[in-house]
Amino acid sequence: MLHTVRNFSLTFIALFLIGLLMLFIGTGVAWPAAPTATLVPTQTASATATATATATPTATPTATPTATPTDTPVPTATATPTATPEPSATPTDTPLPTATALPTATPTSTATATATPLPTPDGETRTARVPILMYHYISVPPPGADQYRLDLSVTPADLDAQMAWLAENGYTTITLQDLLYHLNLGWPLPDKPIVLTFDDGYKDAYENALPILGKYGFVGTFFIITDRITYGDLNYATWPQVVEMHKAGMDIQSHSRTHPDLRRLSPAKLLWQILGSREALEARLDKKVRFFCYPAGRYDDNTIRALEQFGYWAAVTTEYGATHSTDAPFTLKRIRIRRHDTLEGFIEKVTRHG
């Protein structure tokens, strides 16, 4: 019995010890393992969540702002404002008027600038003996030319000989303005003054007369029928040629628009012929046109009144003579040079009145 109880006690103790050991082992194994297993996932999940959370916001802001700034430059790139510098191109164009600088051509005609106001007579009556020569064509007449063309033609060779004689004998060419200032204000004239006038504005005035006058340093006065040039009549000079003559120092004046008989025209038609021709010339030459040549020498009191009203200072006729006076500026006389005038005949005409 004792032996049995002792064996049972030993067995119970052994089992108790084994139970304690098993409990200790079980608890020890589970405790270290549980924290380790729990910690790793927690940190990993945390890191992942943080990383994900960080990455997502970072990506979102980066994408959005980057896209927006990139779009903002598009307006800058639209740089239509940069195209606006075409106004800048306009200012660059503005200098063109300055380059055209027709005003710069004004010095060619210094007297014109002075001529703007009417030279009011100083009250003294004066006369002057100044030959005003009258030419028309400066060319050889074509075959079959009528009597008028033949009579009104002086060959370039004859004109050259006549100009050479004037130069050798001390004549000085003046303009009608010079003559008028002498008559009205007593301004002095050279010893042997002479005025050279060429009617109508034929193309040979540019081709032949201009070079010959330039050769001798002479000034010519050219009376232009403006519509013949405007509408391209091939017998007449062109506007660029007329402008070139003006710039070369020639005096360009009016001979009406269409060369009519002015005696039979209404006031409106006189306005159109007399003022219209003046405006056509002034628009192209940058000068004041103050002198007129009566077409075919025909005029009346109404014509003279119209000339005065429209700002002219004087006019030339076809009446023969070389003496001019203060009280008759609109009936200045001239000496016609004809085709059959020899050099001796030319000299006689000039010296008789010069």
C-alpha positions as MATLAB code, in Angstrom:
seq = 'MLHTVRNFSLTFIALFLIGLLMLFIGTGVAWPAAPTATLVPTQTASATATATATATPTATPTATPTATPTDTPVPTATATPTATPEPSATPTDTPLPTATALPTATPTSTATATATPLPTPDGETRTARVPILMYHYISVPPPGADQYRLDLSVTPADLDAQMAWLAENGYTTITLQDLLYHLNLGWPLPDKPIVLTFDDGYKDAYENALPILGKYGFVGTFFIITDRITYGDLNYATWPQVVEMHKAGMDIQSHSRTHPDLRRLSPAKLLWQILGSREALEARLDKKVRFFCYPAGRYDDNTIRALEQFGYWAAVTTEYGATHSTDAPFTLKRIRIRRHDTLEGFIEKVTRHG';
ca = [
       0.000    0.000    0.000;
       2.756    2.336    0.908;
       4.596    1.309   -2.088;
       1.584    2.083   -4.224;
       1.099    5.550   -2.740;
       4.755    6.345   -3.215;
       4.652    5.287   -6.779;
       1.524    7.415   -7.356;
       3.180   10.443   -5.709;
       6.269   10.023   -7.807;
       4.116    9.718  -10.860;
       2.066   12.808   -9.935;
       5.209   14.843   -9.233;
       6.711   13.682  -12.485;
       3.596   14.597  -14.385;
       3.397   17.930  -12.549;
       6.990   18.704  -13.421;
       6.452   17.652  -16.999;
       3.333   19.849  -17.111;
       5.251   22.801  -15.732;
       8.034   22.195  -18.206;
       5.570   21.917  -21.065;
       3.802   25.046  -19.890;
       7.090   26.906  -19.627;
       8.251   25.713  -23.024;
       4.874   26.400  -24.597;
       4.718   29.852  -23.155;
       8.352   30.618  -23.991;
       8.028   29.523  -27.570;
       4.805   31.396  -28.135;
       5.961   34.656  -26.499;
       9.118   35.393  -28.409;
       7.520   34.263  -31.669;
       4.332   36.238  -31.304;
       5.918   39.658  -30.904;
       8.341   39.096  -33.787;
       5.631   37.949  -36.125;
       3.340   40.789  -35.115;
       5.981   43.510  -35.331;
       7.171   42.767  -38.815;
       3.794   42.967  -40.502;
       2.901   46.051  -38.507;
       6.033   47.917  -39.552;
       5.808   46.685  -43.119;
       2.188   47.668  -43.405;
       2.973   50.988  -41.809;
       5.906   51.659  -44.101;
       4.002   50.560  -47.132;
       1.038   52.674  -46.203;
       3.296   55.624  -45.515;
       5.241   55.116  -48.685;
       2.083   54.717  -50.671;
       0.511   57.691  -49.025;
       3.665   59.757  -49.600;
       4.095   58.605  -53.139;
       0.536   59.286  -54.111;
       0.374   62.870  -52.922;
       3.831   63.561  -54.300;
       2.858   62.234  -57.683;
      -0.424   64.083  -57.716;
       0.907   67.541  -56.861;
       3.884   67.082  -59.141;
       1.740   66.112  -62.079;
      -0.841   68.817  -61.607;
       1.432   71.803  -61.045;
       3.808   70.694  -63.773;
       0.978   70.451  -66.250;
      -0.418   73.823  -65.284;
       2.846   75.768  -65.613;
       3.449   74.050  -68.901;
       0.055   75.282  -70.080;
       0.705   78.772  -68.786;
       3.642   79.340  -71.135;
       1.343   78.512  -74.017;
      -0.166   81.992  -73.828;
       3.418   83.223  -73.758;
       4.169   81.062  -76.743;
       0.999   82.322  -78.334;
       3.182   85.386  -78.476;
       0.806   87.116  -80.813;
       2.115   90.117  -78.922;
       5.383   89.334  -80.670;
       3.466   89.665  -83.908;
       2.252   93.029  -82.634;
       5.674   94.439  -83.555;
       4.110   94.926  -86.944;
       3.173   98.275  -85.556;
       6.918   98.507  -84.997;
       7.223   97.789  -88.667;
       4.862  100.645  -89.319;
       7.080  103.140  -87.560;
       9.869  101.774  -89.694;
       7.702  102.549  -92.690;
       7.022  106.040  -91.412;
      10.561  107.122  -92.291;
       9.706  106.480  -95.976;
       8.076  109.874  -96.319;
      11.289  111.253  -94.871;
      13.261  109.188  -97.392;
      11.001  110.325 -100.189;
      12.159  113.674  -98.963;
      10.626  115.699 -101.718;
      11.065  118.586  -99.315;
      14.780  117.929  -99.755;
      14.279  118.633 -103.428;
      12.925  122.042 -102.433;
      16.417  123.542 -102.327;
      16.544  122.987 -106.080;
      13.887  125.628 -106.300;
      14.903  128.038 -103.564;
      13.165  130.933 -105.283;
       9.886  129.043 -105.135;
       9.879  129.041 -101.351;
      10.367  132.818 -101.381;
       7.737  133.129 -104.080;
       4.784  132.016 -101.982;
       3.527  135.501 -101.025;
       2.476  137.769 -103.862;
       5.184  140.383 -104.419;
       3.145  143.497 -103.692;
       4.278  146.365 -105.927;
       6.189  149.029 -104.039;
       4.217  151.748 -105.839;
       6.872  152.588 -108.409;
       6.065  152.070 -112.097;
       8.811  150.255 -113.962;
       9.444  148.902 -117.427;
      12.058  146.379 -118.479;
      13.374  145.312 -121.878;
      13.870  141.575 -121.534;
      13.497  139.201 -124.530;
      11.224  136.254 -123.707;
      11.918  133.719 -126.447;
       9.142  131.304 -127.446;
       9.926  127.752 -128.619;
       7.694  124.750 -129.274;
       9.166  121.579 -130.830;
      12.898  120.985 -130.520;
      13.203  118.241 -133.117;
      13.353  117.527 -136.837;
       9.760  117.445 -138.175;
       8.604  113.963 -139.235;
       7.785  113.198 -142.870;
       4.412  114.584 -143.872;
       4.343  117.158 -141.055;
       1.773  119.934 -141.573;
       2.662  123.614 -141.892;
       2.152  124.270 -138.176;
       4.490  121.477 -137.140;
       7.059  122.686 -139.643;
       6.827  126.318 -138.565;
       6.986  125.555 -134.846;
      10.010  123.232 -135.066;
      13.600  124.169 -134.259;
      16.161  121.418 -134.746;
      18.428  120.436 -131.848;
      21.433  121.593 -133.900;
      19.905  125.050 -134.403;
      18.964  125.372 -130.733;
      22.500  124.400 -129.741;
      23.961  127.077 -132.044;
      21.589  129.714 -130.653;
      22.418  128.842 -127.032;
      26.139  128.870 -127.827;
      25.815  132.390 -129.248;
      23.917  133.602 -126.150;
      26.554  132.122 -123.831;
      29.442  133.615 -125.837;
      27.807  137.035 -125.815;
      27.187  137.333 -122.122;
      23.452  136.597 -121.834;
      22.101  135.272 -118.542;
      18.880  133.278 -118.379;
      16.362  134.374 -115.767;
      12.882  133.172 -114.811;
       9.568  135.008 -115.031;
       9.685  135.295 -111.265;
      12.961  137.208 -111.517;
      11.336  139.544 -114.055;
       8.263  140.093 -111.867;
      10.296  140.862 -108.752;
      12.255  143.382 -110.772;
       9.083  145.072 -112.050;
       7.249  145.092 -108.703;
      10.061  145.582 -106.213;
      13.039  146.812 -108.205;
      15.177  143.730 -107.625;
      18.216  143.938 -109.905;
      18.615  141.947 -113.119;
      21.857  140.837 -114.781;
      23.326  142.956 -117.588;
      21.860  140.877 -120.409;
      18.831  139.011 -119.058;
      16.844  136.660 -121.278;
      13.921  134.263 -120.650;
      13.706  130.992 -122.603;
      10.179  129.516 -122.789;
       9.082  126.187 -124.303;
       5.339  125.643 -124.846;
       3.214  122.506 -124.489;
       5.571  119.947 -122.865;
       6.483  117.800 -125.866;
       8.747  114.820 -125.277;
      11.553  116.523 -127.223;
      11.631  119.174 -124.486;
      13.022  116.451 -122.239;
      15.006  114.551 -124.869;
      16.587  117.480 -126.711;
      16.033  120.864 -125.042;
      16.998  119.800 -121.513;
      20.480  118.453 -122.409;
      21.292  121.511 -124.533;
      20.249  123.945 -121.794;
      22.247  121.955 -119.263;
      25.287  122.113 -121.531;
      25.342  125.929 -121.265;
      24.093  126.228 -117.698;
      20.840  127.864 -118.833;
      17.413  127.767 -117.205;
      14.327  127.229 -119.363;
      10.663  127.791 -118.512;
       8.442  124.920 -119.715;
       4.671  125.458 -119.983;
       2.904  122.107 -119.568;
      -0.498  120.944 -120.917;
      -1.139  118.664 -117.950;
      -3.851  116.320 -119.287;
      -1.769  115.431 -122.358;
       0.788  114.035 -119.935;
      -1.644  112.558 -117.421;
      -3.421  110.551 -120.131;
      -0.232  109.355 -121.780;
      -0.129  111.164 -125.140;
       3.048  109.734 -126.699;
       3.990  113.078 -128.261;
       4.472  114.537 -124.787;
       6.896  114.024 -121.926;
       5.912  111.805 -119.014;
       5.402  112.954 -115.432;
       8.671  111.367 -114.256;
      10.462  113.288 -117.018;
       8.779  116.551 -116.012;
       9.798  115.933 -112.396;
      13.360  115.246 -113.530;
      13.412  118.514 -115.478;
      12.219  120.369 -112.389;
      14.923  118.762 -110.247;
      17.495  119.713 -112.891;
      16.629  123.367 -112.231;
      14.125  124.011 -115.000;
      11.083  126.198 -114.282;
       7.811  124.282 -114.839;
       4.619  126.346 -115.268;
       1.028  125.947 -116.470;
      -0.407  125.864 -119.999;
      -3.955  124.666 -119.024;
      -5.254  121.095 -118.882;
      -6.334  120.545 -122.512;
      -5.232  123.680 -124.467;
      -8.687  125.165 -125.283;
      -9.677  128.658 -126.379;
     -10.207  130.198 -122.929;
     -12.245  133.131 -124.237;
     -15.428  131.094 -124.585;
     -15.370  129.140 -121.344;
     -17.765  129.412 -118.396;
     -16.361  130.306 -114.960;
     -16.584  126.632 -113.943;
     -14.592  125.530 -116.988;
     -12.034  128.273 -116.453;
     -11.635  126.975 -112.908;
     -11.132  123.439 -114.225;
      -8.572  124.482 -116.843;
      -6.619  127.107 -114.926;
      -6.706  125.896 -111.334;
      -6.817  122.227 -112.319;
      -3.572  122.425 -114.282;
      -1.864  124.297 -111.487;
      -2.892  121.694 -108.913;
      -1.708  118.845 -111.146;
       1.735  120.438 -111.343;
       2.021  121.417 -107.678;
       1.035  117.940 -106.540;
       4.037  116.472 -108.370;
       6.685  119.171 -108.200;
       6.581  120.463 -104.617;
       6.536  124.076 -105.801;
       4.083  126.930 -106.253;
       2.954  127.436 -109.846;
       2.506  131.179 -110.421;
       2.791  131.709 -114.191;
       0.509  130.825 -117.085;
       0.759  130.600 -120.850;
      -2.460  131.299 -122.802;
      -3.274  128.390 -125.169;
      -2.663  129.657 -128.724;
      -2.316  133.117 -127.148;
      -6.103  133.512 -126.756;
      -7.492  135.233 -123.662;
      -9.941  137.934 -122.553;
     -10.717  139.952 -119.422;
     -12.523  137.017 -117.809;
      -9.443  134.854 -118.318;
      -7.214  137.416 -116.615;
      -9.663  137.780 -113.711;
      -9.716  134.001 -113.298;
      -5.916  133.855 -113.247;
      -5.767  136.538 -110.562;
      -8.477  134.806 -108.537;
      -6.713  131.434 -108.692;
      -3.382  132.762 -107.434;
      -1.334  133.349 -110.588;
       1.061  136.283 -110.730;
       1.528  136.790 -114.466;
       0.961  135.252 -117.905;
       2.683  135.243 -121.285;
       1.029  135.874 -124.637;
       2.052  135.256 -128.246;
       2.114  139.010 -128.900;
       5.429  140.173 -130.283;
       7.712  142.376 -128.199;
      10.208  142.512 -125.342;
       9.163  145.501 -123.213;
       7.242  144.709 -120.018;
       5.688  146.986 -117.413;
       4.506  146.880 -113.833;
       0.872  147.477 -114.772;
       0.546  144.610 -117.300;
       1.843  141.382 -115.711;
      -0.838  139.249 -117.419;
       0.078  140.328 -120.958;
       3.811  139.685 -121.135;
       5.059  139.734 -124.763;
       7.359  137.190 -126.403;
       9.540  136.645 -129.463;
       8.671  133.544 -131.484;
      11.618  131.517 -132.801;
      10.705  129.746 -136.038;
      12.104  126.870 -138.029;
      13.432  129.088 -140.827;
      15.215  131.528 -138.528;
      18.902  131.418 -139.404;
      21.458  132.143 -136.732;
      21.745  135.678 -138.125;
      17.965  136.061 -137.979;
      17.980  134.763 -134.409;
      20.684  137.254 -133.407;
      18.749  140.114 -134.963;
      15.571  139.204 -133.031;
      17.451  139.035 -129.734;
      19.590  142.137 -130.140;
      16.789  144.270 -131.441;
      15.074  143.898 -128.091;
      17.904  142.802 -125.801;
];
